[in-house]
């Protein structure tokens, strides 16, 4: 058995999980499970939100280490589930390395929902959040428009590989500006309800959850890193909405 190939495939599987919002323990567990399935019993994975380091030894004393950088991160629980299924069924179904590698490529390159669907449901999500926070039907309509604008903007800036801090700041500012303008024109009723409902699309819920879970699991570096990431996202949202509201009120008073 080629230990180098097995380790590369196992690390590739961990990379897919980490890039799509998986927890650190799940990444390391998947790598260990794949290696053990091919009789590589001595394997030490170490994952952080931005890198995976794996070292393994064969029964013949052959040692190898691999490092993979994680440069993009998104959220796709379906891909995590598919990689989990592959890794857990290697022994039961007798998967070959060629089959696993092919399936992992399919998982990585599989298409998510279309941009139009994402934009539509982002608008619906923001609209219903506005209702949850006490808004009325007018606020519902405005929040729907803002949700669509936020998703469209973030998607466009994502294609341009724009910094996440700037993306969240700009989207927060856009939400506040449209909300205030809609109330000023008599379209919306409650600017605060519209803003709160809209920026819920930007709130780093997954980052906060994974930060807590990783910390409890003992992955302190990953927990702290994701906690800082969530904190910076919150600051970016606050900067965008706060600055816009401040400028708006200054202009109105002037």
Secondary structure per residue as TSV (DSSP state, phi and psi in degrees):
chain	resnum	aa	ss	phi	psi
A	1	X	-	360.0	131.2
A	2	X	-	-79.4	103.9
A	3	X	H	-62.5	-33.6
A	4	X	H	-64.5	-42.9
A	5	X	H	-68.1	-43.2
A	6	X	H	-59.8	-44.0
A	7	X	H	-66.1	-38.2
A	8	X	H	-64.3	-42.2
A	9	X	H	-66.8	-42.7
A	10	X	H	-62.7	-42.2
A	11	X	H	-68.0	-35.5
A	12	X	H	-61.4	-42.8
A	13	X	H	-62.3	-43.8
A	14	X	H	-62.8	-36.8
A	15	X	H	-62.7	-42.8
A	16	X	H	-61.7	-44.4
A	17	X	H	-62.0	-45.8
A	18	X	H	-67.1	-37.3
A	19	X	H	-69.3	-19.7
A	20	X	T	-110.3	20.8
A	21	X	T	96.9	13.8
A	22	X	-	-75.4	157.6
A	23	X	-	-77.6	159.3
A	24	X	H	-62.6	-44.5
A	25	X	H	-61.8	-34.2
A	26	X	H	-68.9	-38.8
A	27	X	H	-61.2	-51.4
A	28	X	H	-65.8	-38.8
A	29	X	H	-64.0	-40.8
A	30	X	H	-65.0	-43.3
A	31	X	H	-61.3	-45.9
A	32	X	H	-62.9	-42.0
A	33	X	H	-63.8	-43.2
A	34	X	H	-65.8	-43.2
A	35	X	H	-64.4	-43.3
A	36	X	H	-64.3	-32.6
A	37	X	H	-63.5	-23.9
A	38	X	T	-111.1	29.9
A	39	X	T	63.9	28.5
A	40	X	-	-101.7	97.4
A	41	X	-	-88.1	-25.6
A	42	X	E	-102.3	97.2
A	43	X	E	-139.8	133.7
A	44	X	E	-126.5	94.6
A	45	X	E	-87.7	147.2
A	46	X	E	-138.9	114.6
A	47	X	E	-117.0	142.4
A	48	X	E	-129.2	171.1
A	49	X	T	-61.5	-16.4
A	50	X	T	-118.8	-1.4
A	51	X	E	-161.6	152.9
A	52	X	E	-125.5	126.5
A	53	X	E	-119.6	127.5
A	54	X	E	-132.7	133.2
A	55	X	E	-126.9	136.6
A	56	X	E	-142.8	155.6
A	57	X	E	-132.1	138.3
A	58	X	-	-89.9	171.3
A	59	X	T	-69.4	-11.8
A	60	X	T	-97.5	6.3
A	61	X	S	88.9	7.4
A	62	X	-	-77.5	128.2
A	63	X	E	-115.8	144.0
A	64	X	E	-152.3	144.9
A	65	X	E	-129.9	146.3
A	66	X	E	-135.1	140.3
A	67	X	E	-125.5	129.6
A	68	X	E	-124.9	126.7
A	69	X	E	-84.1	142.1
A	70	X	-	-107.2	109.9
A	71	X	-	-106.1	-10.9
A	72	X	-	-138.3	145.3
A	73	X	-	-141.4	135.5
A	74	X	-	-142.0	-162.0
A	75	X	-	-131.9	114.0
A	76	X	-	-151.3	92.0
A	77	X	H	-67.4	-24.0
A	78	X	H	-64.3	-41.7
A	79	X	H	-65.7	-38.4
A	80	X	H	-61.7	-44.5
A	81	X	H	-62.4	-40.7
A	82	X	H	-66.6	-41.6
A	83	X	H	-65.4	-39.3
A	84	X	H	-58.6	-45.4
A	85	X	H	-60.6	-42.4
A	86	X	H	-62.9	-48.6
A	87	X	H	-67.3	-32.0
A	88	X	H	-83.0	-11.7
A	89	X	T	-113.2	12.4
A	90	X	H	-61.4	-50.2
A	91	X	H	-72.8	-43.2
A	92	X	H	-62.5	-39.1
A	93	X	H	-107.5	0.3
A	94	X	T	64.2	43.1
A	95	X	-	-65.3	136.8
A	96	X	-	-86.6	164.2
A	97	X	H	-62.3	-37.6
A	98	X	H	-63.2	-42.0
A	99	X	H	-65.4	-45.3
A	100	X	H	-62.3	-44.7
A	101	X	H	-61.5	-41.9
A	102	X	H	-63.9	-43.4
A	103	X	H	-66.7	-38.0
A	104	X	H	-65.8	-37.5
A	105	X	H	-63.5	-40.0
A	106	X	H	-63.9	-42.3
A	107	X	H	-63.2	-46.4
A	108	X	H	-63.4	-37.8
A	109	X	H	-93.8	1.3
A	110	X	-	-66.7	144.3
A	111	X	-	-81.1	138.4
A	112	X	-	-87.5	-164.9
A	113	X	S	-64.4	152.1
A	114	X	-	-67.2	163.0
A	115	X	H	-61.6	-39.8
A	116	X	H	-63.0	-41.4
A	117	X	H	-65.9	-43.4
A	118	X	H	-61.1	-42.5
A	119	X	H	-64.7	-44.6
A	120	X	H	-59.5	-49.6
A	121	X	H	-76.4	-21.9
A	122	X	H	-65.5	-42.0
A	123	X	H	-63.4	-42.8
A	124	X	H	-63.7	-41.4
A	125	X	H	-60.9	-48.9
A	126	X	H	-61.7	-39.7
A	127	X	H	-63.2	-45.0
A	128	X	H	-72.6	-29.5
A	129	X	H	-64.2	-37.3
A	130	X	H	-61.2	-40.4
A	131	X	H	-65.3	-41.4
A	132	X	H	-59.7	-37.7
A	133	X	T	-86.3	9.3
A	134	X	T	104.1	10.3
A	135	X	-	-78.2	168.6
A	136	X	-	-106.9	-169.0
A	137	X	H	-65.6	-32.2
A	138	X	H	-65.2	-42.4
A	139	X	H	-65.7	-35.4
A	140	X	H	-58.2	-47.2
A	141	X	H	-64.5	-46.1
A	142	X	H	-65.1	-41.7
A	143	X	H	-63.4	-35.1
A	144	X	H	-61.2	-45.6
A	145	X	H	-62.3	-44.4
A	146	X	H	-64.9	-41.1
A	147	X	H	-59.3	-42.1
A	148	X	H	-64.9	-40.7
A	149	X	H	-65.5	-41.4
A	150	X	H	-62.3	-46.8
A	151	X	H	-66.4	-39.8
A	152	X	H	-63.2	-44.4
A	153	X	H	-64.6	-47.5
A	154	X	H	-65.1	-36.0
A	155	X	H	-66.2	-44.5
A	156	X	H	-62.8	-45.7
A	157	X	H	-68.0	-28.7
A	158	X	H	-65.3	-40.4
A	159	X	H	-62.5	-31.9
A	160	X	T	-85.8	1.9
A	161	X	T	56.9	45.3
A	162	X	-	-79.0	149.2
A	163	X	-	-58.0	136.1
A	164	X	H	-62.6	-34.8
A	165	X	H	-62.6	-42.7
A	166	X	H	-67.1	-39.4
A	167	X	H	-60.5	-48.3
A	168	X	H	-67.1	-36.3
A	169	X	H	-64.2	-46.8
A	170	X	H	-65.1	-42.4
A	171	X	H	-67.2	-37.3
A	172	X	H	-63.8	-42.0
A	173	X	H	-65.0	-39.9
A	174	X	H	-63.4	-42.5
A	175	X	H	-62.0	-45.8
A	176	X	H	-65.7	-42.6
A	177	X	H	-64.0	-48.0
A	178	X	H	-66.2	-38.9
A	179	X	H	-63.5	-47.8
A	180	X	H	-64.7	-40.0
A	181	X	H	-66.8	-38.8
A	182	X	H	-65.5	-40.1
A	183	X	H	-69.0	-38.7
A	184	X	H	-62.7	-34.4
A	185	X	T	-89.0	-2.0
A	186	X	T	83.9	11.4
A	187	X	S	-83.1	-49.4
A	188	X	-	-93.4	166.9
A	189	X	S	-111.7	-39.1
A	190	X	-	-130.7	107.5
A	191	X	H	-63.7	-38.6
A	192	X	H	-64.9	-41.9
A	193	X	H	-65.9	-39.1
A	194	X	H	-66.2	-44.8
A	195	X	H	-64.1	-46.9
A	196	X	H	-62.2	-45.4
A	197	X	H	-62.6	-38.4
A	198	X	H	-72.3	-43.4
A	199	X	H	-74.9	-6.2
A	200	X	T	-61.3	-23.5
A	201	X	T	-65.8	-25.0
A	202	X	T	-97.2	-15.0
A	203	X	S	-61.7	130.0
A	204	X	-	-80.1	64.0
A	205	X	H	-61.9	-44.0
A	206	X	H	-65.8	-41.7
A	207	X	H	-62.7	-40.9
A	208	X	H	-65.9	-46.0
A	209	X	H	-61.0	-46.9
A	210	X	H	-67.7	-33.8
A	211	X	H	-62.1	-45.1
A	212	X	H	-66.3	-45.1
A	213	X	H	-65.1	-43.1
A	214	X	H	-64.6	-39.3
A	215	X	H	-64.3	-44.9
A	216	X	H	-62.5	-36.5
A	217	X	T	-75.7	-6.3
A	218	X	T	96.8	0.0
A	219	X	-	-86.6	77.9
A	220	X	H	-68.5	-39.1
A	221	X	H	-62.3	-47.5
A	222	X	H	-64.6	-40.9
A	223	X	H	-62.4	-45.2
A	224	X	H	-66.1	-41.8
A	225	X	H	-61.1	-45.4
A	226	X	H	-71.7	-31.7
A	227	X	H	-64.2	-42.8
A	228	X	H	-64.7	-40.6
A	229	X	H	-59.4	-46.3
A	230	X	H	-62.8	-40.1
A	231	X	H	-62.9	-42.6
A	232	X	H	-67.7	-36.7
A	233	X	H	-63.8	-42.6
A	234	X	H	-62.0	-40.6
A	235	X	H	-63.1	-43.0
A	236	X	H	-61.0	-43.3
A	237	X	H	-62.8	-43.2
A	238	X	H	-65.3	-40.3
A	239	X	H	-62.9	-46.4
A	240	X	H	-63.3	-50.8
A	241	X	H	-70.6	-42.9
A	242	X	H	-64.0	-45.7
A	243	X	H	-63.8	-41.4
A	244	X	H	-63.6	-46.0
A	245	X	H	-64.4	-39.9
A	246	X	H	-62.8	-47.2
A	247	X	H	-63.4	-40.4
A	248	X	H	-61.2	-47.9
A	249	X	H	-68.4	-33.5
A	250	X	H	-66.2	-40.8
A	251	X	H	-67.2	-39.7
A	252	X	H	-66.1	-41.9
A	253	X	H	-66.6	-33.2
A	254	X	-	-71.1	360.0
